[in-house]
Amino acid sequence: MQSETVSPPTSLGIHASDRTADPAPSAGWRNPRPARKYNLVILGGGPAGVLTARAAAVWGAKVALIERNLLGGTCLNTGCIPSKTIIRTSRFYADMRNAESLGARVPRTITVDFAAAMKRMRDVRTRLSRGVSADTLSAAGIDVYFGEARFAGRNTVVVAGETLRFKKALIATGARPLIPSIPGLVEAGYLTHESVFELTECPQRLLVIGGGPLGCELAQAFCRLGSRVTIVQKEPMFLRQEERDAAQILSDALARDGIDVRLNTEVLKVRKQGNEKLVDLISDDYSSTVAVDHILVGIGRSPNVESIGLETAGVHFDTYAGVRINDFLQTTNSNIYAAGDVCMEHNFMHIEDASARIVVRNALFWGRERVSALTIPWCTYTDPEIAHVGMYVREATRRGIPVKTFTIPMHDVDRAVADGEEEGFVKIHVKEGTDKIVGATVVARHAGELINNISLAICSHIGLRRLAKVIYPYPTQAAAIKMAADSYNMPRLSLARKWLLGRWLAW
Ligand SMILES: Cc1cc2nc3c(=O)[nH]c(=O)nc-3n(C[C@H](O)[C@H](O)[C@H](O)COP(=O)(O)OP(=O)(O)OC[C@H]3O[C@@H](n4cnc5c(N)ncnc54)[C@H](O)[C@@H]3O)c2cc1C
């Protein structure tokens, strides 16, 4: 049954001209009439909300999903999908410029068709939006509401004039771009991931503030699409949490692409002069000014915790770290759970998938699944990619776990040499005296794919010694993992072999 007509979002994350499927229904969508009581009411229709809604509905739960803007959230509309799509095109242009190294000739002047690249991005987004459209979700038995959701009590949520009563609720309101308080920035104007994918022309000169995954990925992509890019990072290295050797390879790669890399640098202020923006920078005692056409802010995201009635519902939060949760994803109101960017330490789409399963088991059944038990890999999709799983050495040291590290440089891997993709390494840490893998970092063109073998080994409690038994087709870049396993076995083998041979000869 249908009730009040609500205004649908004006932008559906797709240009009207390209629209073939809607992550929200077209004008005239009517929110459903609320059920007497829901098993689960979900605030936020990003990955955390949608995946949980789907999983709960499969088990027969009565679920309401509320979204105030675009179903699919950041990942589909302004995050993972648009960024990975333009990264793909930008890699292609980089490969063309590098054609000679592969024994090919292309015209010296390659023209970037920025409009076509952005259209492809929108087409891909439109195609992937079909799976999360309001109609698809409704057909799966989910009551989809559009409007601003807010707790009105410990067991009720209001949206678009309706009150929804729940047994359990999930806060999955995500996060928004964090904007630094730099004098003049607001007046001069800036882009964030919410607006950069709407550009119709490639900026001639672009300044990126922030050297985390978002800043580095987009700086490299726009540089390869033709922008003159400057990237400013406050810290002495990019990707603060990654190991130094990995971050160094990335700095070198960005610089080689032609990006003006400014590490240890802060933005002091921004001024507008005619059509350009003058950005004053300081690095130790060295001051400089960069003139650009656009500034992209990519320093992180702020959790959406305001104006959703968390106080009324008895849910504790802080505006920096987000909703406070325990290891079971439960908030300080035991009937309300939280998942995704609004509460998690790491912000990745694949964590939302894992947390959706935890919420369904813990909230609707008798599960006691813990977030701390998850093995979470991640990847920064620069070229080369930087992927990690498990502990870093510094983390292991902090926990008093001695580690031994096995590193294979990609230039020792036949397939990487054949592909002309020799930059990077596979580095696997084991607990000393055992073959238990405690962590790994992969820097390689396809590190995001390679890391999965190691995650699988960690999850399945397969030690590095046993990985040597896995047969990889020759030649593959993943063979680097087997080579690391072989180097683990090598000293043990040679000792054993030496002893055996000695006995044999003596006999
Ligand atoms: C540029 C960029 C690239 C990224 N690339 C990757 C990647 O390659 N891989 C990866 O794993 N992750 C990536 N991420 C991170 C990933 O997009 C997020 O971790 C993920 O989208 C978080 O999902 P979520 O459901 O928690 O929040 P969101 O996706 O932010 O969704 C929250 C939803 O809640 C809605 N909402 C908020 N308040 C209310 C309210 N009061 N009422 C109703 N609805 C509300 C919002 O409109 C939004 O749709 C990227 C992020 C960015 C910005």
PDBQT file of the ligand as one rigid body, heavy atoms in Angstrom, charges set to zero:
ROOT
HETATM    1  C1  LIG A 601      36.225   9.158  -3.814  1.00  0.00    +0.000 C 
HETATM    2  C2  LIG A 601      36.012   7.903  -2.994  1.00  0.00    +0.000 A 
HETATM    3  C3  LIG A 601      36.472   6.701  -3.465  1.00  0.00    +0.000 A 
HETATM    4  C4  LIG A 601      36.262   5.542  -2.727  1.00  0.00    +0.000 A 
HETATM    5  N1  LIG A 601      36.765   4.368  -3.221  1.00  0.00    +0.000 NA
HETATM    6  C5  LIG A 601      36.595   3.237  -2.514  1.00  0.00    +0.000 A 
HETATM    7  C6  LIG A 601      37.106   2.003  -3.010  1.00  0.00    +0.000 A 
HETATM    8  O1  LIG A 601      37.710   1.943  -4.076  1.00  0.00    +0.000 OA
HETATM    9  N2  LIG A 601      36.907   0.887  -2.286  1.00  0.00    +0.000 N 
HETATM   10  C7  LIG A 601      36.228   0.918  -1.083  1.00  0.00    +0.000 A 
HETATM   11  O2  LIG A 601      36.089  -0.132  -0.450  1.00  0.00    +0.000 OA
HETATM   12  N3  LIG A 601      35.733   2.073  -0.590  1.00  0.00    +0.000 NA
HETATM   13  C8  LIG A 601      35.905   3.225  -1.272  1.00  0.00    +0.000 A 
HETATM   14  N4  LIG A 601      35.386   4.395  -0.781  1.00  0.00    +0.000 N 
HETATM   15  C9  LIG A 601      34.670   4.371   0.511  1.00  0.00    +0.000 C 
HETATM   16  C10 LIG A 601      33.218   3.932   0.361  1.00  0.00    +0.000 C 
HETATM   17  O3  LIG A 601      32.591   4.697  -0.636  1.00  0.00    +0.000 OA
HETATM   18  C11 LIG A 601      32.499   4.103   1.689  1.00  0.00    +0.000 C 
HETATM   19  O4  LIG A 601      33.204   3.402   2.686  1.00  0.00    +0.000 OA
HETATM   20  C12 LIG A 601      31.074   3.574   1.636  1.00  0.00    +0.000 C 
HETATM   21  O5  LIG A 601      30.313   4.251   0.651  1.00  0.00    +0.000 OA
HETATM   22  C13 LIG A 601      30.394   3.801   2.996  1.00  0.00    +0.000 C 
HETATM   23  O6  LIG A 601      29.100   3.281   2.958  1.00  0.00    +0.000 OA
HETATM   24  P1  LIG A 601      27.998   3.721   4.033  1.00  0.00    +0.000 P 
HETATM   25  O7  LIG A 601      26.763   2.992   3.662  1.00  0.00    +0.000 OA
HETATM   26  O8  LIG A 601      28.530   3.573   5.395  1.00  0.00    +0.000 OA
HETATM   27  O9  LIG A 601      27.833   5.292   3.822  1.00  0.00    +0.000 OA
HETATM   28  P2  LIG A 601      27.421   6.146   2.541  1.00  0.00    +0.000 P 
HETATM   29  O10 LIG A 601      27.830   5.474   1.301  1.00  0.00    +0.000 OA
HETATM   30  O11 LIG A 601      27.938   7.516   2.810  1.00  0.00    +0.000 OA
HETATM   31  O12 LIG A 601      25.838   6.129   2.570  1.00  0.00    +0.000 OA
HETATM   32  C14 LIG A 601      25.101   6.725   3.596  1.00  0.00    +0.000 C 
HETATM   33  C15 LIG A 601      23.737   7.101   3.059  1.00  0.00    +0.000 C 
HETATM   34  O13 LIG A 601      22.929   7.573   4.129  1.00  0.00    +0.000 OA
HETATM   35  C16 LIG A 601      22.129   8.647   3.662  1.00  0.00    +0.000 C 
HETATM   36  N5  LIG A 601      21.706   9.444   4.824  1.00  0.00    +0.000 N 
HETATM   37  C17 LIG A 601      22.482  10.188   5.643  1.00  0.00    +0.000 A 
HETATM   38  N6  LIG A 601      21.719  10.749   6.616  1.00  0.00    +0.000 NA
HETATM   39  C18 LIG A 601      20.474  10.345   6.383  1.00  0.00    +0.000 A 
HETATM   40  C19 LIG A 601      19.223  10.602   7.037  1.00  0.00    +0.000 A 
HETATM   41  N7  LIG A 601      19.141  11.372   8.116  1.00  0.00    +0.000 N 
HETATM   42  N8  LIG A 601      18.115  10.033   6.532  1.00  0.00    +0.000 NA
HETATM   43  C20 LIG A 601      18.158   9.232   5.441  1.00  0.00    +0.000 A 
HETATM   44  N9  LIG A 601      19.296   8.970   4.785  1.00  0.00    +0.000 NA
HETATM   45  C21 LIG A 601      20.437   9.508   5.258  1.00  0.00    +0.000 A 
HETATM   46  C22 LIG A 601      23.045   9.374   2.705  1.00  0.00    +0.000 C 
HETATM   47  O14 LIG A 601      22.309  10.160   1.784  1.00  0.00    +0.000 OA
HETATM   48  C23 LIG A 601      23.778   8.223   2.033  1.00  0.00    +0.000 C 
HETATM   49  O15 LIG A 601      23.134   7.806   0.856  1.00  0.00    +0.000 OA
HETATM   50  C24 LIG A 601      35.571   5.581  -1.501  1.00  0.00    +0.000 A 
HETATM   51  C25 LIG A 601      35.073   6.797  -1.025  1.00  0.00    +0.000 A 
HETATM   52  C26 LIG A 601      35.293   7.952  -1.756  1.00  0.00    +0.000 A 
HETATM   53  C27 LIG A 601      34.748   9.246  -1.216  1.00  0.00    +0.000 C 
ENDROOT
TORSDOF 0
